[in-house]
Amino acid sequence: MKDILSGSAESAHTVTTFQEARLQHSDNLRQNVVHAAAALLQEHGPEAVTVRRVAERMECSTKIIYNLFGKKEGLAKHLYLEGCSLMAQRFEAVPRQASFEQYFRDLAYAYWDFGISQTSFYQLMFGGSFSEFKPDGETLQGTATALKQVSALVEGAIEQGKIQVQDPLLAVRMIWAPLHGVIHLYLGGHIENEEAAKTLYDHTLSMVVDSLVSTSANG
């Protein structure tokens, strides 16, 4: 009976191998480094995100950062994916609407809010603020995942005949490009203040919506 009970007790414990524990430690450490780099990015902008400054924030050697991420590009990639996660959260928080137009507008304003409130992340992801970093397949997939609410809305609208463009990716890019252009112009200092930028964004959004709806009506 004793052997049976002790065997039962032993089976209740989950055993983590040394290799698994080491991987978990590396993943946790990598995430903490990304958070430290994100804090520097938000507080001081992209120029502040160097391996040395991140190491100082973490109170560790630069060697640890290089071992985890390789060059600075590796750290920038993880920051890009962190930005994708933050943007996805903004979209996911938007309540679904029965009206295509209203849901589309709400998602567009969530994108505006992300660009204005998370400026450093936005510029890293879409403004080329890390000149040495170029998005690869994984980071581009992260963007696609973050935009999945927009993509799903567009795909549904195409199926229902509300949008005549049959290529969902092309339709998303046709919507995304003008909205991104306004934010990018504002962040680049080409629009005098946020109020003017927001007014232009509203007009641009209305033109995009009117174009989509009229295209469908004319089809």
KOLKOLLUM-18017 format. One record per atom (N, C-alpha, C): y, x, z; residue number from 0. Coordinates in nm, 2 decimals, always signed. Each point is the difference from the previous one (the first is absolute). Last residue first. Example, Ala and Ser with C-alpha at 12.3 -4.5 7.8 and 13.67 -1.06 7.14 Angstrom:
2
Y_X_Z_seq
-0.22_+1.28_+0.71_1
+0.11_+0.09_+0.00_1
+0.11_-0.08_+0.08_1
-0.57_+0.03_-0.01_0
+0.12_-0.09_+0.00_0
+0.12_+0.09_+0.00_0
This chain:
219
Y_X_Z_seq
+4.88_-2.14_-5.88_218
-0.13_+0.03_-0.05_218
-0.07_-0.13_-0.03_218
+0.43_+0.02_+0.21_217
+0.01_+0.01_-0.14_217
-0.14_+0.02_-0.07_217
+0.03_-0.02_+0.47_216
+0.04_-0.13_-0.05_216
+0.01_+0.01_-0.15_216
-0.09_+0.40_+0.23_215
-0.12_-0.09_+0.01_215
+0.04_-0.14_-0.06_215
+0.34_+0.32_+0.02_214
-0.11_+0.05_-0.09_214
-0.11_-0.10_+0.00_214
+0.33_-0.07_+0.31_213
+0.04_-0.05_-0.13_213
-0.10_+0.05_-0.11_213
-0.06_+0.14_+0.45_212
-0.02_-0.14_-0.01_212
+0.04_-0.05_-0.14_212
+0.06_+0.46_+0.10_211
-0.15_-0.04_+0.01_211
-0.02_-0.15_-0.03_211
+0.44_+0.16_+0.02_210
-0.06_+0.05_-0.12_210
-0.15_-0.04_+0.00_210
+0.26_-0.09_+0.38_209
+0.04_-0.09_-0.11_209
-0.07_+0.04_-0.13_209
-0.06_+0.28_+0.38_208
-0.07_-0.13_+0.02_208
+0.03_-0.09_-0.12_208
+0.23_+0.41_+0.00_207
-0.15_+0.02_-0.02_207
-0.07_-0.13_+0.01_207
+0.46_+0.00_+0.09_206
-0.03_+0.02_-0.14_206
-0.15_+0.01_-0.03_206
+0.14_-0.02_+0.45_205
+0.02_-0.13_-0.06_205
-0.03_+0.01_-0.15_205
+0.01_+0.39_+0.25_204
-0.12_-0.08_+0.03_204
+0.00_-0.13_-0.07_204
+0.38_+0.27_-0.03_203
-0.11_+0.06_-0.08_203
-0.13_-0.08_+0.02_203
+0.38_-0.11_+0.26_202
+0.02_-0.04_-0.14_202
-0.12_+0.05_-0.09_202
+0.00_+0.13_+0.45_201
-0.02_-0.14_-0.01_201
+0.02_-0.05_-0.14_201
+0.09_+0.45_+0.09_200
-0.14_-0.02_+0.02_200
-0.03_-0.15_-0.02_200
+0.45_+0.13_+0.02_199
-0.06_+0.04_-0.13_199
-0.15_-0.03_+0.00_199
+0.22_-0.06_+0.40_198
+0.05_-0.10_-0.09_198
-0.06_+0.03_-0.14_198
-0.08_+0.31_+0.34_197
-0.08_-0.12_+0.02_197
+0.04_-0.11_-0.10_197
+0.24_+0.40_-0.01_196
-0.13_+0.02_-0.04_196
-0.09_-0.12_+0.01_196
+0.44_+0.00_+0.18_195
+0.00_-0.01_-0.15_195
-0.14_+0.02_-0.06_195
+0.04_+0.05_+0.47_194
+0.03_-0.14_-0.04_194
+0.00_-0.02_-0.15_194
-0.05_+0.44_+0.19_193
-0.12_-0.09_+0.01_193
+0.02_-0.14_-0.05_193
+0.32_+0.38_-0.20_192
-0.04_-0.04_+0.13_192
-0.12_-0.09_+0.00_192
+0.18_+0.24_-0.40_191
+0.10_+0.04_+0.11_191
-0.05_-0.04_+0.14_191
-0.30_+0.16_-0.42_190
+0.06_-0.13_+0.03_190
+0.07_+0.02_+0.13_190
-0.22_+0.37_-0.17_189
+0.07_-0.05_-0.12_189
+0.05_-0.15_+0.02_189
-0.27_+0.32_+0.29_188
+0.14_+0.00_+0.02_188
+0.08_-0.06_-0.12_188
-0.49_+0.03_+0.10_187
+0.05_+0.12_-0.06_187
+0.15_+0.01_+0.00_187
-0.24_-0.38_+0.17_186
-0.04_+0.12_+0.08_186
+0.06_+0.13_-0.06_186
+0.06_-0.40_-0.25_185
+0.08_+0.00_+0.13_185
-0.03_+0.12_+0.08_185
-0.24_-0.05_-0.40_184
+0.15_+0.03_-0.03_184
+0.07_+0.00_+0.13_184
-0.45_-0.12_+0.02_183
+0.02_+0.14_-0.03_183
+0.14_+0.04_-0.02_183
-0.11_-0.46_+0.06_182
-0.01_+0.07_+0.12_182
+0.02_+0.15_-0.02_182
+0.00_-0.27_-0.38_181
+0.11_-0.03_+0.08_181
+0.00_+0.08_+0.13_181
-0.37_+0.03_-0.30_180
+0.12_+0.07_-0.05_180
+0.12_-0.03_+0.09_180
-0.42_-0.21_+0.09_179
+0.01_+0.14_+0.04_179
+0.13_+0.06_-0.04_179
-0.08_-0.42_-0.17_178
+0.03_-0.01_+0.15_178
+0.01_+0.14_+0.06_178
-0.12_-0.04_-0.46_177
+0.14_-0.03_+0.02_177
+0.04_-0.01_+0.15_177
-0.47_+0.10_-0.12_176
+0.10_+0.10_-0.05_176
+0.15_-0.04_+0.03_176
-0.39_-0.29_+0.10_175
+0.03_+0.11_+0.10_175
+0.11_+0.09_-0.05_175
-0.18_-0.35_-0.28_174
+0.07_-0.06_+0.12_174
+0.06_+0.11_+0.09_174
-0.26_+0.12_-0.37_173
+0.12_-0.07_-0.05_173
+0.08_-0.06_+0.11_173
-0.42_+0.18_+0.10_172
+0.09_+0.11_-0.03_172
+0.13_-0.06_-0.05_172
-0.35_-0.30_+0.07_171
+0.04_+0.06_+0.13_171
+0.11_+0.10_-0.02_171
-0.21_-0.17_-0.38_170
+0.09_-0.10_+0.06_170
+0.05_+0.05_+0.13_170
-0.32_+0.26_-0.22_169
+0.13_+0.01_-0.07_169
+0.10_-0.10_+0.06_169
-0.44_-0.01_+0.17_168
+0.07_+0.13_+0.03_168
+0.13_+0.01_-0.06_168
-0.28_-0.37_-0.11_167
+0.06_-0.01_+0.14_167
+0.08_+0.13_+0.04_167
-0.08_-0.22_-0.50_166
-0.04_+0.12_+0.07_166
+0.06_+0.00_+0.14_166
+0.11_-0.34_-0.31_165
-0.14_-0.01_+0.03_165
-0.06_+0.12_+0.08_165
+0.49_-0.29_-0.07_164
-0.05_+0.14_-0.01_164
-0.15_+0.00_+0.05_164
+0.27_-0.40_+0.05_163
-0.07_+0.02_-0.13_163
-0.05_+0.14_-0.03_163
+0.08_-0.33_+0.45_162
+0.04_+0.13_-0.06_162
-0.07_+0.02_-0.12_162
-0.10_-0.39_+0.23_161
+0.14_+0.02_+0.04_161
+0.07_+0.12_-0.05_161
-0.48_-0.18_-0.04_160
+0.10_-0.01_-0.11_160
+0.14_+0.01_+0.04_160
-0.41_+0.06_+0.26_159
+0.05_-0.14_+0.00_159
+0.10_-0.02_-0.11_159
-0.20_+0.43_+0.07_158
-0.11_-0.10_-0.02_158
+0.05_-0.14_-0.01_158
+0.31_+0.34_+0.10_157
-0.05_+0.01_-0.13_157
-0.11_-0.10_-0.03_157
+0.16_+0.03_+0.44_156
+0.10_-0.07_-0.09_156
-0.04_+0.01_-0.15_156
-0.26_+0.22_+0.33_155
-0.02_-0.14_+0.01_155
+0.10_-0.07_-0.09_155
+0.03_+0.46_+0.02_154
-0.12_-0.03_-0.06_154
-0.02_-0.16_+0.00_154
+0.37_+0.18_+0.24_153
+0.02_+0.01_-0.15_153
-0.13_-0.04_-0.07_153
-0.02_+0.02_+0.47_152
+0.09_-0.10_-0.04_152
+0.01_-0.01_-0.15_152
-0.24_+0.36_+0.18_151
-0.08_-0.13_+0.01_151
+0.09_-0.12_-0.05_151
+0.21_+0.43_+0.04_150
-0.10_-0.01_-0.12_150
-0.08_-0.13_+0.00_150
+0.29_+0.08_+0.37_149
+0.08_-0.02_-0.13_149
-0.09_-0.01_-0.12_149
-0.20_+0.11_+0.41_148
+0.05_-0.14_+0.01_148
+0.08_-0.03_-0.13_148
-0.16_+0.44_+0.05_147
-0.11_-0.09_-0.03_147
+0.05_-0.15_+0.01_147
+0.20_+0.47_+0.07_146
+0.07_-0.11_-0.09_146
-0.10_-0.11_-0.03_146
-0.13_+0.38_+0.26_145
+0.12_-0.05_+0.07_145
+0.06_-0.12_-0.08_145
-0.36_+0.24_-0.20_144
-0.05_-0.08_+0.12_144
+0.12_-0.07_+0.07_144
+0.09_+0.30_-0.35_143
-0.05_-0.12_-0.05_143
-0.05_-0.09_+0.11_143
+0.15_+0.43_+0.11_142
+0.11_-0.09_-0.04_142
-0.05_-0.13_-0.05_142
-0.32_+0.32_+0.11_141
+0.07_-0.05_+0.12_141
+0.12_-0.09_-0.03_141
-0.22_+0.22_-0.35_140
-0.08_-0.11_+0.05_140
+0.05_-0.06_+0.13_140
+0.20_+0.38_-0.17_139
+0.03_-0.11_-0.09_139
-0.08_-0.12_+0.04_139
-0.09_+0.40_+0.22_138
+0.13_-0.06_+0.05_138
+0.04_-0.11_-0.09_138
-0.40_+0.22_-0.11_137
-0.02_-0.06_+0.13_137
+0.14_-0.06_+0.04_137
-0.02_+0.25_-0.40_136
-0.07_-0.13_-0.01_136
-0.01_-0.07_+0.13_136
+0.40_+0.32_-0.01_135
-0.12_+0.02_-0.07_135
-0.07_-0.14_+0.00_135
+0.54_+0.20_+0.05_134
-0.11_-0.09_+0.03_134
-0.12_+0.02_-0.08_134
+0.35_+0.38_+0.12_133
-0.02_-0.09_-0.11_133
-0.12_-0.09_+0.04_133
+0.37_+0.39_+0.24_132
-0.11_-0.09_+0.01_132
+0.00_-0.10_-0.12_132
+0.33_+0.34_+0.09_131
-0.13_+0.07_-0.02_131
-0.12_-0.09_+0.00_131
+0.46_-0.14_+0.09_130
-0.02_+0.04_-0.14_130
-0.13_+0.06_-0.03_130
+0.18_-0.36_+0.35_129
-0.08_+0.12_+0.01_129
-0.03_+0.05_-0.14_129
+0.25_-0.38_+0.02_128
+0.07_+0.09_+0.09_128
-0.08_+0.12_+0.04_128
-0.05_-0.40_-0.33_127
-0.02_+0.14_-0.03_127
+0.07_+0.09_+0.10_127
-0.03_-0.50_-0.02_126
+0.12_+0.07_-0.04_126
-0.01_+0.15_-0.03_126
-0.34_-0.34_+0.16_125
+0.05_-0.04_-0.13_125
+0.12_+0.07_-0.04_125
-0.25_+0.10_+0.42_124
-0.10_-0.07_-0.09_124
+0.05_-0.02_-0.14_124
+0.28_+0.20_+0.33_123
-0.11_+0.08_-0.02_123
-0.10_-0.06_-0.10_123
+0.37_-0.25_+0.13_122
+0.04_+0.11_-0.09_122
-0.11_+0.10_-0.02_122
-0.07_-0.36_+0.30_121
+0.02_-0.05_-0.13_121
+0.03_+0.11_-0.10_121
-0.03_+0.10_+0.46_120
-0.13_-0.02_-0.06_120
+0.01_-0.05_-0.14_120
+0.40_+0.05_+0.23_119
-0.07_+0.13_-0.02_119
-0.14_-0.01_-0.06_119
+0.25_-0.40_+0.12_118
+0.06_+0.08_-0.11_118
-0.07_+0.13_-0.03_118
-0.07_-0.45_+0.26_117
-0.09_+0.12_+0.00_117
+0.04_+0.09_-0.12_117
+0.24_-0.40_+0.07_116
-0.03_+0.04_+0.14_116
-0.08_+0.12_+0.01_116
+0.13_-0.18_-0.43_115
+0.12_+0.03_+0.08_115
-0.03_+0.05_+0.14_115
-0.36_-0.12_-0.30_114
+0.08_+0.11_-0.06_114
+0.12_+0.03_+0.08_114
-0.27_-0.37_+0.13_113
-0.07_+0.13_+0.02_113
+0.09_+0.11_-0.06_113
+0.16_-0.43_-0.06_112
+0.01_+0.04_+0.14_112
-0.07_+0.13_+0.02_112
-0.03_-0.19_-0.43_111
+0.13_+0.05_+0.03_111
+0.01_+0.05_+0.14_111
-0.40_-0.21_-0.12_110
+0.02_+0.14_-0.06_110
+0.13_+0.05_+0.02_110
-0.07_-0.43_+0.14_109
-0.08_+0.09_+0.09_109
+0.01_+0.14_-0.05_109
+0.18_-0.34_-0.26_108
+0.09_+0.04_+0.11_108
-0.07_+0.09_+0.10_108
-0.25_-0.17_-0.36_107
+0.10_+0.09_-0.05_107
+0.10_+0.04_+0.11_107
-0.33_-0.32_+0.09_106
-0.06_+0.13_-0.01_106
+0.10_+0.11_-0.05_106
+0.14_-0.45_+0.02_105
-0.02_+0.05_+0.14_105
-0.07_+0.14_-0.01_105
+0.07_-0.23_-0.40_104
+0.13_+0.04_+0.05_104
-0.02_+0.06_+0.14_104
-0.38_-0.19_-0.21_103
+0.04_+0.12_-0.07_103
+0.13_+0.06_+0.06_103
-0.15_-0.41_+0.16_102
-0.09_+0.11_+0.05_102
+0.04_+0.13_-0.07_102
+0.22_-0.39_-0.15_101
+0.04_+0.03_+0.14_101
-0.08_+0.12_+0.06_101
-0.11_-0.17_-0.44_100
+0.13_+0.07_+0.00_100
+0.04_+0.04_+0.14_100
-0.40_-0.24_-0.06_99
-0.01_+0.13_-0.06_99
+0.13_+0.07_+0.02_99
-0.17_-0.39_+0.33_98
+0.09_+0.02_-0.12_98
-0.01_+0.15_-0.05_98
-0.22_-0.14_+0.39_97
-0.06_-0.07_-0.11_97
+0.07_+0.02_-0.13_97
-0.02_+0.37_+0.39_96
+0.07_-0.12_-0.03_96
-0.07_-0.07_-0.12_96
-0.10_+0.39_+0.43_95
-0.02_-0.05_-0.13_95
+0.07_-0.13_-0.02_95
+0.18_+0.40_+0.33_94
-0.09_-0.13_+0.00_94
-0.02_-0.04_-0.15_94
+0.08_+0.51_+0.18_93
+0.08_-0.11_-0.07_93
-0.10_-0.12_-0.01_93
-0.13_+0.43_+0.18_92
+0.07_-0.08_+0.09_92
+0.07_-0.12_-0.06_92
-0.22_+0.34_-0.25_91
-0.10_-0.08_+0.06_91
+0.07_-0.10_+0.11_91
+0.26_+0.33_-0.23_90
-0.04_-0.11_-0.09_90
-0.10_-0.09_+0.07_90
+0.15_+0.37_+0.24_89
+0.11_-0.09_-0.03_89
-0.04_-0.11_-0.09_89
-0.31_+0.34_+0.10_88
+0.02_-0.09_+0.11_88
+0.11_-0.10_-0.02_88
-0.09_+0.33_-0.32_87
-0.10_-0.10_-0.01_87
+0.02_-0.10_+0.12_87
+0.27_+0.39_-0.02_86
+0.04_-0.10_-0.09_86
-0.10_-0.12_-0.01_86
-0.11_+0.36_+0.28_85
+0.12_-0.07_+0.05_85
+0.05_-0.10_-0.10_85
-0.35_+0.28_-0.14_84
-0.05_-0.09_+0.11_84
+0.11_-0.08_+0.06_84
+0.10_+0.33_-0.32_83
-0.07_-0.12_-0.06_83
-0.04_-0.09_+0.10_83
+0.18_+0.40_+0.15_82
+0.10_-0.09_-0.05_82
-0.06_-0.12_-0.07_82
-0.29_+0.33_+0.14_81
+0.06_-0.07_+0.12_81
+0.11_-0.09_-0.04_81
-0.18_+0.27_-0.33_80
-0.09_-0.10_+0.03_80
+0.04_-0.08_+0.13_80
+0.26_+0.37_-0.13_79
+0.01_-0.10_-0.10_79
-0.09_-0.12_+0.03_79
-0.03_+0.38_+0.27_78
+0.12_-0.08_+0.03_78
+0.02_-0.11_-0.10_78
-0.35_+0.30_-0.07_77
-0.03_-0.09_+0.11_77
+0.12_-0.08_+0.04_77
+0.06_+0.32_-0.34_76
-0.09_-0.10_-0.05_76
-0.03_-0.10_+0.12_76
+0.25_+0.38_+0.09_75
+0.08_-0.10_-0.07_75
-0.08_-0.11_-0.04_75
-0.22_+0.37_+0.19_74
+0.07_-0.08_+0.10_74
+0.08_-0.11_-0.07_74
-0.20_+0.30_-0.28_73
-0.10_-0.07_+0.06_73
+0.06_-0.09_+0.11_73
+0.28_+0.31_-0.23_72
-0.04_-0.12_-0.08_72
-0.10_-0.09_+0.06_72
+0.13_+0.42_+0.19_71
+0.08_-0.11_+0.04_71
-0.03_-0.12_-0.08_71
-0.41_+0.32_+0.03_70
+0.14_+0.03_-0.02_70
+0.08_-0.13_+0.04_70
-0.45_-0.01_+0.21_69
+0.03_+0.10_-0.11_69
+0.14_+0.02_+0.00_69
-0.21_-0.28_+0.33_68
+0.06_-0.06_-0.12_68
+0.01_+0.09_-0.12_68
-0.20_+0.11_+0.44_67
-0.02_-0.14_-0.01_67
+0.04_-0.05_-0.14_67
+0.07_+0.45_+0.13_66
-0.15_-0.02_+0.00_66
-0.03_-0.15_-0.03_66
+0.45_+0.14_+0.06_65
-0.05_+0.04_-0.13_65
-0.15_-0.02_-0.01_65
+0.21_-0.10_+0.41_64
+0.05_-0.09_-0.10_64
-0.06_+0.04_-0.14_64
-0.09_+0.29_+0.36_63
-0.07_-0.13_+0.02_63
+0.04_-0.10_-0.11_63
+0.23_+0.41_+0.02_62
-0.14_+0.02_-0.05_62
-0.08_-0.13_+0.01_62
+0.44_+0.06_+0.20_61
+0.00_-0.05_-0.14_61
-0.14_+0.01_-0.07_61
+0.03_-0.07_+0.53_60
+0.03_+0.10_-0.10_60
+0.00_-0.06_-0.14_60
+0.15_-0.29_+0.43_59
-0.12_+0.07_-0.04_59
+0.04_+0.10_-0.10_59
+0.25_-0.38_+0.21_58
-0.02_+0.11_+0.09_58
-0.13_+0.07_-0.03_58
+0.23_-0.37_-0.24_57
-0.13_-0.02_+0.06_57
-0.03_+0.10_+0.11_57
+0.41_+0.02_-0.24_56
-0.01_-0.13_+0.06_56
-0.13_-0.02_+0.07_56
+0.05_+0.39_-0.24_55
+0.09_+0.01_+0.12_55
-0.01_-0.14_+0.07_55
-0.21_+0.03_-0.41_54
-0.08_+0.08_+0.10_54
+0.08_+0.00_+0.13_54
+0.22_-0.18_-0.37_53
-0.11_-0.09_+0.05_53
-0.08_+0.06_+0.11_53
+0.32_+0.26_-0.22_52
+0.06_-0.10_+0.09_52
-0.10_-0.10_+0.05_52
-0.14_+0.33_-0.31_51
+0.04_+0.07_+0.13_51
+0.06_-0.11_+0.09_51
-0.13_-0.13_-0.43_50
-0.12_+0.03_+0.08_50
+0.05_+0.06_+0.14_50
+0.34_-0.32_-0.23_49
-0.06_+0.12_-0.04_49
-0.12_+0.03_+0.09_49
+0.39_-0.39_-0.09_48
-0.15_+0.00_+0.01_48
-0.05_+0.13_-0.06_48
+0.46_-0.13_+0.00_47
-0.04_+0.04_+0.14_47
-0.15_+0.02_+0.01_47
+0.23_-0.17_-0.39_46
+0.02_+0.14_+0.01_46
-0.04_+0.06_+0.13_46
-0.01_-0.48_-0.10_45
-0.11_+0.08_-0.05_45
+0.02_+0.15_+0.01_45
+0.24_-0.33_+0.36_44
-0.02_+0.01_-0.14_44
-0.10_+0.09_-0.05_44
+0.13_-0.12_+0.47_43
+0.08_+0.10_-0.06_43
-0.01_+0.01_-0.16_43
-0.22_-0.34_+0.30_42
+0.11_+0.05_+0.08_42
+0.10_+0.09_-0.08_42
-0.42_-0.17_-0.19_41
+0.09_-0.11_+0.03_41
+0.13_+0.04_+0.08_41
-0.34_+0.33_-0.11_40
+0.05_-0.06_-0.12_40
+0.10_-0.11_+0.03_40
-0.22_+0.19_+0.36_39
+0.10_+0.10_-0.06_39
+0.06_-0.06_-0.12_39
-0.35_-0.24_+0.18_38
+0.11_-0.01_+0.09_38
+0.11_+0.09_-0.05_38
-0.41_+0.02_-0.22_37
+0.07_-0.13_-0.03_37
+0.13_-0.01_+0.09_37
-0.30_+0.36_+0.08_36
+0.08_+0.02_-0.12_36
+0.08_-0.12_-0.04_36
-0.28_-0.04_+0.37_35
+0.10_+0.09_+0.03_35
+0.09_+0.03_-0.12_35
-0.38_-0.26_-0.06_34
+0.10_-0.08_+0.08_34
+0.11_+0.09_+0.03_34
-0.36_+0.20_-0.21_33
+0.07_-0.09_-0.09_33
+0.11_-0.07_+0.07_33
-0.29_+0.26_+0.26_32
+0.09_+0.08_-0.08_32
+0.08_-0.08_-0.09_32
-0.33_-0.21_+0.24_31
+0.11_+0.03_+0.09_31
+0.10_+0.09_-0.08_31
-0.40_-0.11_-0.22_30
+0.09_-0.12_+0.01_30
+0.12_+0.03_+0.09_30
-0.33_+0.33_-0.04_29
+0.07_-0.01_-0.13_29
+0.10_-0.12_+0.01_29
-0.29_+0.07_+0.36_28
+0.10_+0.11_+0.00_28
+0.09_-0.02_-0.13_28
-0.38_-0.28_+0.04_27
+0.11_-0.03_+0.10_27
+0.11_+0.10_+0.00_27
-0.37_+0.09_-0.27_26
+0.07_-0.12_-0.05_26
+0.11_-0.04_+0.09_26
-0.28_+0.36_+0.13_25
+0.09_+0.04_-0.11_25
+0.08_-0.12_-0.05_25
-0.32_-0.08_+0.33_24
+0.11_+0.08_+0.06_24
+0.10_+0.03_-0.11_24
-0.40_-0.21_-0.13_23
+0.09_-0.09_+0.07_23
+0.12_+0.07_+0.06_23
-0.33_+0.27_-0.20_22
+0.07_-0.08_-0.10_22
+0.09_-0.10_+0.06_22
-0.28_+0.24_+0.29_21
+0.10_+0.09_-0.06_21
+0.08_-0.07_-0.11_21
-0.35_-0.23_+0.20_20
+0.10_+0.02_+0.10_20
+0.11_+0.09_-0.06_20
-0.39_-0.06_-0.25_19
+0.08_-0.12_+0.00_19
+0.12_+0.01_+0.10_19
-0.30_+0.36_-0.01_18
+0.07_-0.01_-0.13_18
+0.09_-0.12_-0.01_18
-0.29_+0.05_+0.37_17
+0.11_+0.10_+0.01_17
+0.08_-0.01_-0.13_17
-0.25_-0.45_+0.13_16
-0.04_+0.14_-0.02_16
+0.13_+0.09_+0.00_16
-0.11_-0.46_+0.26_15
+0.09_+0.05_-0.10_15
-0.04_+0.15_-0.02_15
-0.25_-0.47_+0.21_14
+0.01_+0.14_+0.00_14
+0.09_+0.05_-0.12_14
-0.05_-0.46_+0.33_13
+0.01_+0.05_-0.13_13
+0.03_+0.15_+0.00_13
-0.27_-0.34_+0.36_12
+0.10_+0.10_-0.02_12
+0.01_+0.04_-0.15_12
-0.34_-0.29_+0.20_11
+0.13_-0.07_+0.00_11
+0.12_+0.09_-0.03_11
-0.46_+0.14_+0.05_10
+0.02_-0.06_-0.13_10
+0.14_-0.07_-0.01_10
-0.16_+0.18_+0.41_9
+0.04_+0.11_-0.09_9
+0.03_-0.06_-0.14_9
-0.16_-0.29_+0.34_8
+0.13_+0.05_+0.03_8
+0.05_+0.10_-0.10_8
-0.44_-0.15_-0.03_7
+0.09_-0.10_-0.04_7
+0.15_+0.04_+0.02_7
-0.35_+0.28_+0.16_6
+0.01_+0.00_-0.15_6
+0.10_-0.10_-0.05_6
-0.09_+0.00_+0.45_5
+0.09_+0.12_-0.03_5
+0.01_+0.01_-0.15_5
-0.28_-0.34_+0.16_4
+0.14_-0.03_+0.04_4
+0.09_+0.12_-0.04_4
-0.47_+0.05_-0.06_3
+0.05_-0.10_-0.09_3
+0.15_-0.03_+0.02_3
-0.23_+0.30_+0.29_2
+0.02_+0.06_-0.13_2
+0.06_-0.10_-0.10_2
-0.12_-0.16_+0.43_1
+0.12_+0.09_+0.01_1
+0.03_+0.06_-0.14_1
-0.39_-0.26_+0.05_0
+0.12_-0.08_+0.00_0
+0.12_+0.09_+0.00_0
